[in-house]
Amino acid sequence: MAGSPFVGVPLIDIKALDKKIQGEIETAVLRVLNSGQAIMGPDVEAFEKGISRYCGTNYGVSCNSGSDALLLALHAMGIGPGDEVILPPFTFFATAGAVCRTGATPVFADIDPVTFNIDPAQIENKITSRTKAIIPVHLFGQCAEMETIWGIADRHNLLVLEDAAQSLAAEYQGKRSGNLGAMACLSFYPTKNLGAFGEGGMVVTNDEEWAAKLRCLRVHGMEPRYYHKYMGWNARMDAIQAAICMAKLPYLDSWVKKRQEAAARYDFLLSEECLGFFLKKPAVAAKRLHAFNQYVVRVAGDERDALVSHLRSEKIGCEIYYPWPLHLQECLQFLGYGAGDFPATEKACAEVLALPIFPEITMEQQRRVIASCASYFRKSASKAA
Ligand SMILES: *Cc1c(COP(=O)(O)O)cnc(C)c1O
């Protein structure tokens, strides 16, 4: 059936990836089942060491999800009511949700339309005497413009917290994401570059005191047992998830390389089909290694939603990350933002489209994706004529 237009392409194929190392994952899972240690323990510790070594940081504190990693990091930094944290409005909700849940106020700064990451030029005029931190989100697997952000943070004495949920293995100036700020938050949600078979997250940092506070916070702020020093909660990681992630970690670099190759093939196919005008390919900024957790194009004109319907009708997986900006979300209306406040973000929300990408995606599958896009634009052009 290869090459048939009736064969769909999934947005992400988690099973295709796992099959190759199925034996290793099964061995790891069985070892945990037989160990009797369900939560935390040696597998979790080994995974924390593995990830912190991978990121080049001194400490890794695992937790239950990327969302909890953000919340733990903000709490460890002492951020709370009365504080302000600057972040982009074009990100997954968790980045802003975590800030709100500490009692602090998220303050949005618009994005750079080329990289989709926070635009450093928009940050400085958002800083007040209450600002405590900046959260650059390395969206889709590409690092934000850190050099400028470091300068701003230095001048104003602010902490930099990386939201690296989508950027494990990405690099900036030869340094891995995770080691580009005071702390970084990672997610092992199944669609991320290193996915658990369930939930998982981690905070990585070089600061020993913060690492100790993070470890305490994730067990109800308890130290010693049944004496509670901080207002913590249960954010512990399951041993099975850590063992699965650890079994996958040696393959991470080769998987990211395959993601980059797949991205290059999409770039080629878009040119080959002369679709460059309709679908603007993602840009890789200077001094970056883009980990391509997502391959996100911009769809010209008002065609995006009709293209999505067409692709779905042909069983081509695609997704919109993200269709509605954070400053216009219902639960964030109390912040007082309105439509038009962040034009680059609002335009991105109307135009972006993520195409299927995962390490095992084949040229044949990618040809089907691009052929389906091409057939849409042919139809749409003939309708207009
Ligand atoms: C996935 C993601 C998170 C949250 O991670 P979970 O593990 O799903 O809680 C936070 N920020 C960004 C940018 C993400 O993509």
The ligand as an SDF file (V2000), in Angstrom:
LIG
                    3D

 15 15  0  0  0  0  0  0  0  0999 V2000
    4.2110   19.7100   27.6630 C   0  0  0  0  0  0  0  0  0  0  0  0
    4.5090   21.0840   28.1360 C   0  0  0  0  0  0  0  0  0  0  0  0
    4.4080   21.4440   29.4870 C   0  0  0  0  0  0  0  0  0  0  0  0
    3.7980   20.5540   30.5310 C   0  0  0  0  0  0  0  0  0  0  0  0
    4.3260   19.2960   30.6280 O   0  0  0  0  0  0  0  0  0  0  0  0
    3.4020   18.0940   31.2000 P   0  0  0  0  0  0  0  0  0  0  0  0
    4.3950   17.0040   31.4430 O   0  0  0  0  0  0  0  0  0  0  0  0
    2.4390   17.7610   30.1160 O   0  0  0  0  0  0  0  0  0  0  0  0
    2.7480   18.5620   32.4320 O   0  0  0  0  0  0  0  0  0  0  0  0
    4.7960   22.7220   29.8590 C   0  0  0  0  0  0  0  0  0  0  0  0
    5.2480   23.6090   28.9530 N   0  0  0  0  0  0  0  0  0  0  0  0
    5.3500   23.3130   27.6470 C   0  0  0  0  0  0  0  0  0  0  0  0
    5.8590   24.3320   26.6960 C   0  0  0  0  0  0  0  0  0  0  0  0
    4.9630   22.0390   27.1870 C   0  0  0  0  0  0  0  0  0  0  0  0
    5.0290   21.7570   25.8940 O   0  0  0  0  0  0  0  0  0  0  0  0
  1  2  1  0
  2  3  1  0
  2 14  2  0
  3  4  1  0
  3 10  2  0
  4  5  1  0
  5  6  1  0
  6  7  2  0
  6  8  1  0
  6  9  1  0
 10 11  1  0
 11 12  2  0
 12 13  1  0
 12 14  1  0
 14 15  1  0
M  END
$$$$
